[in-house]
Amino acid sequence: MNTPPFYKRRKFWKRFLLFALALPIFSAGVSVGVVYIKQDEIVQTLISTLNNDFKGKIEVEDSHITPFDNFPYISVDLENVRIYESKNDSSSMIADIKEVFLGFDVSTIIRGNLNINDIKLKNGAIDLIQHIDGSLNIENALSTEDDAEEIEDVNDEFHLAIHEIELENIDIHKLNEENNIIFDALVYEADAKFTTSPEHIFVFLDSKFELNLIENGDTTFIKHKHFEVHTKLDYLTEKEVLNLQRTKIQLENSEFEMEGSVDFKDDVNLDIEIKGNKENYDLIFAAAPEELTPVLKRYENSGLLFFELNIEGKSIHGHSPDINATFGCKDGFFKN
C-alpha cells in the first residue's frame, strides 16, 4: 500500500523544522565550547601583551564564560579589572571595573575567528588625571615601552574588530591638576555602535548620565544634572578629526542642539556650538543650581528663551578653549 502524499510532506516538514531548530542550537553550543576552551589563552595573551607593550599595568582577578549575559555575543567576563598608570607599586589606579565583558560573534567563531567584537564595562570607576604638564594618566599608561616593538596595527595586535562598546553604571572622574577643576559623570548607560570604511569610523551613540562640575572643592551650578544624548559621530581616521552631527541633548526638562568638531591632532582643538530655545523658563531651570529648582518652579512663567554657547580652541597640554555664551528672552513673564 502506498504512503499518502500528504503524509510524506508532513514527515518532510517535521524533519526540516527539527533541523532548522537544531542548527542554531548546535552552532551556539560549538561556539560556547570554543570560547570556553580558549578563554584562558585569550585572557592571558591579552593581559601579557598589554603589560609588555605599554607602560601601564593591567590586573584581572578572574574570568568565566557568560553565554547569555551579553547576547547576541558570547562573552568572556573579566572580573575586577584594574588599570594603573605605571608598573610601579606606588602607581595610582586609573580604572577599577567590576566586570568587563569581551564579546565574540557566534558566526565568526564558527569560521575560526576569535576577534573581540564587543566590549562592555559594568559597575566601576575610571579616574582620569590631567597632570600639570598637560599629559593624561591614561595617555601615559597607554604609551609604549621604550624597548617594545612598534605596533603597526592595533586591531591585529589585540584581535579587535569592535562593533560596539557599552557602559553600565560607570563613574568617570577627571581632575585637572592645573586649575583644580573636577569633571564627574556617572554614566547610567551608554551604547556606541560602529561602522567603518577606509577613511571613516561612524559611531551611533545613545547615553544617559548625571554630570557634576567641581571647582576648587566647591560645586558649580552643574550639580546632579541629568543628560540624555543621542547622536551620530563621524571620525576621519587619517586627519584624526571627529565631526559631531546636529544632535539633540536632553538636560532635565529642556532640549538643546549641539554640533561641531574635535581635532585630536591639534591638541584636541574644539569647535562646538550648543543652542536651544523654549517657550517657558525650563531652560533657566535646567541650568539653575539644584537647590533653587524647586523654588523657581513655584512661579508662573512664559516667554521665548534662547541660548547659544560656542566652545573654540585647543584643550590639552596647557591650553584652554574660549567659551562664549549668549542668551536672552522675548515677551518674558514671571509671576509669583
N, C-alpha and C positions, 0 to 999 in steps of 0.2 A: 504493500500500500504506500503510495507517495505521500511525503510530508506536505501539508498545505503551504502555499507560498507565503501567506501572512505569518505563519509560524516561523519560517526561515528568516523573514525580515525582522520579526521581533527578536529572534535569537541574535541576529547580527547587531541590531541597535543596542541590545543589552551588553554584548561584549565591547562594542565601541564606547559606550558610556563608562563601563568599568575601566577600560584602558585610558580614557580621557581623564578620569579622576585619579587613577593610579600614577600617571606620568608625572604631574607636578609634585605629588607627594614623594615619589621616588627621587625626583631631581632635588627637592628640598632636603631630603634625607642624606643624599650623597654630598650636597654642599655643606650641610652641618658637619658631616663626618670629616670632610676635607679640612674645614676650618678648625675643627676640634683637634685633629692630628697635628696641624701646622701651627696652632696658636702660640705655643712656647717659642717656636722658631721665629714667628712673625714678631712677637713682643721683644724677644731678646735681640734680634737683629736690629729692630728699630731703635731700641734704647742704646745699644752699644755703638751704633752708627752715629746717633745724635751726640752722645758723650765723647766720642773720638773726634768728631769733626768740629764741634762747637765749643766755645769757652765756657758756656753754662753747663749745668748738671741737671739731669732728669732722674727722678726716682719713681718707681711703681711698686706698690705693696703687693698686689696680687692681680690675677686676671682669670676670667672664665668666659665661656660662650653664652651669649644670650640670643637664641634664635628668633624670638618674637618681640622683645622689648623695643627694638628699633626697626620694626617692619616697615618697608619691604626689604631691608638689609639684614643679613646675618652678621652679628656684631661680636667682636671681642671686647669685653667690658674690662677696662683697666681701672683698678680700684686705688683710690688715694694717690693720685698723681701729683708730684711736687716738682717745680722747676726753680732752680737757683741761678743767680746772676753769674756766679763763677763756681769753680770746683773747690774753693777754699772752705774750710769747716765753718768759718765765721760769715760766709756769704749770706746775703739776705734772700729770703724766699720771694719769688715773683708770682707764682701760682700755686694754689692748693685746691685741687679739684677732687671731689669725692668719687665721681665716675666719669670716665672718658670712653665713649663708645667709638670703635673703629669699625665702620660698616663695609661689608663686601657684598657685591651684587651676585645673586644666585646664578644668573646666566653667564657671567664672566668666570665664576669659579668652575663651572662645568667645562669651560674651554681651557682650564688650567691657568687662568689669570688671577692672581691674588692681590691686585691693586686695591688700595683703600679708596672707596667711592664716597664715603660719608663720615664726617666727624661730628660727634655730639658731646658737648660739655654739660654736665648736670651737677648742680649743687656744689658751689665752691666760690673762691675769690681769686681775682687777678689784681695784683698790687704793682702798679706801674710808677716808676720814679724818673722824672726828668732832672738829671744832675745839673750842677752849676755850669759845667762845660757844655750843656745843651744835649748831651747824649742821653738816651733812654736805657734803663736797665735791661729791658727785653732786647734792645738793639745790641747791647754788649754781650748778652747771653748767647745770641744767635750769630755773633761774629765768629769767623772760622779761626781755629787754632793756627799758630804760625807754621807748624810742621805738617798741617793737614793738606791733603791733595785738593786742588781746586775742583769744586763741584760744577760740572758742566750743565747738568740738567737736574734740578731739584726733584722733579716728578719721578724721573727714572731712579734716582739715588734712593728715594724713600718709598718707592712703589705707590705713588699718589696719582689718582685720577679723580680728583674731588669734584663731585657734582652738587654737594650740599653740605652746609655747616649749620649746626643748630646749637643754641644756648638755652638752658633752662635753669632759672634761679642762680644766676652768676652775678656776683658783685664786682664791678670793675672800678677800681680806685686808682686815681692818678694824682700824684703830688709833684708840683713844680718847685724845686728847692730854691730857685732864684727869687720868686715872688711869693712863695708860701701859699699858693692857691691850690686847693684840693677840689678835684672833679670826681664825683662819685655817682655811678649809675648802677642801680640794681635792675638787672635785666630779668624780667619775669619769663619772657620767651622771645626768641629771635630765630628766624629761619631764612637762610640765604641760599638760593639755588643758582647754579652756574651753568652757562652755556658758553662754549668757546669757539673761536675761529682763529686763523693765523695771526690776526692783528688785534683782536678784541677779546675781552672777557666780559660777558654780560651777566649782571647779578640782579636777581629779583629778591628784594628784602622785605620781610614783614617782621615788625618788632613791637614789643610793649615793654616800657621800662619806667623807673622812677629816678628822677635826677635831682642831685644836690650839688651846690657850689659853695665852698667854704673858703673865706679869705682871712688870713692871719687869725685863725681859730674861731672866727665868727661866721655864722651862716648868713648868706646873702638872701635876696628876695627869691632866688631859685632854691627852694627848700621843699622837699617832698612833692615835687611837680611830676605829674603823670603824663607820659607821652605815648603816642601810638603812631608809628611811621610805616608807610607802605610806599615803596619806591623801586625804580629801576636804575641801575648804575651801568655805565659803560667804561671799562678800563682799557686804555690804549697801551698795549704791552711794550711797544718799542719806546714810546715817549714817556711812559710811566705817569700818565695823566688820567685822573678819574673824573668823568663827566657825570653830573647828577642831573637827571631829567626832572622836569617840573613835578614836584612831589607834594602830596597832602600830608600835613603833620597835625595830629590831634593833640592839643595841650589842654588838659582838663575839659572844659566845655566849649573851647574855641578851636577853630581850624585855621591853619596857616598854609602858605605855599612856599616852597623852597626850591631853588635851582642854582647851578653853578659848577665849579670845577676845582680840583685839587691837583697841583703839580708836585709829585713826590720827589722828582729830581732836583727841584729848585727849593730846597729847604721847606718842603710841604707848603708851597705857596697857595693860599686860599683865595678864591673869588666866588663868594657865596652871597646870594640875595634871599632874604626871608621877608615875606609880606603877608598882610591879612587885612580883612575888613569885616565888620559886624554891625548889625542894626541895633545893638544894645551894648552894654558895658562889659560883656563877658570877656572881651579882650583884656581889659584892665583887671578884671577879677582873676583871670588865669595867671597873670604876671604878678599879682599882688602877693605880699608875704602871707604865709599860711594862716597866721593868727588873725589877719584882717579880713579874710574872705567871708566868714560868717556875718560880720558886721556890715560889710558892703552889700551883701545880698538882701539885707532888710529894706533897702531903698528901691523905690520905683525908678526905672531908668529907661531911656531910649536915645536914639541918635546914631548917625552913621560914623563909626570909628574906623580909622585906617592907621596902619602901622607898616613901616618898612625898615629893615635892618640890612646893612651891607658890611661884609667882612672881607677885607682885601689885604694881602701881603704875606710874607714868609712867617712861619710859626714855630720853627725849632732852631736849635743851635744859636741861641741868644737873640732871636728875632721875635717880635710880637706883631700881629697883624693890626691894621687900622680898623676900628669898629665905628660905624656911623649909623645913628638911628634917627628917624623922623616919624612923628605921629601927630594925629590931630583928630578933631571931631566936628561934625556938621549937624546942626539942628539938635544939639545935645539937650537932654532933660534928665534931671536928677532930683528926686524928691523923697523926703523922709516920710 
